[in-house]
Amino acid sequence: MHGPARIREAGQALGDRNPVAHHVTNIVLTERPDGSVHALSKGLGVHADGRCGTVTYEDVVVRDAEGPGGWRIGRRTVHARPAPLGAGEGGRGPM
């Protein structure tokens, strides 16, 4: 997906299947030579029926030219974690 509008549309299309909670944790930031920041973090989603899911976010964070000294995610890659580490290729990822 590209852009906030497309992300919003995708969330709205999920309707009641959206998680009731979404948490981002274990954030590791690394400054890059070009002034951007590499961010690695874990996303945890909790659904109304008690199911949970987890992903790893790999972001490039850049200064927001339009904001007052703020930052924004310039690029995000989401790695699904369908199985624990060591449980085959599906369980491997950057975190």
PyMOL commands that set and color helices and strands:
alter all, ss='L'
color gray80, all
select helices_A, chain A and resi 4-17+89-91
alter helices_A, ss='H'
color red, helices_A
select strands_A, chain A and resi 21-31+37-46+52-63+71-80
alter strands_A, ss='S'
color yellow, strands_A
deselect
rebuild
show_as cartoon
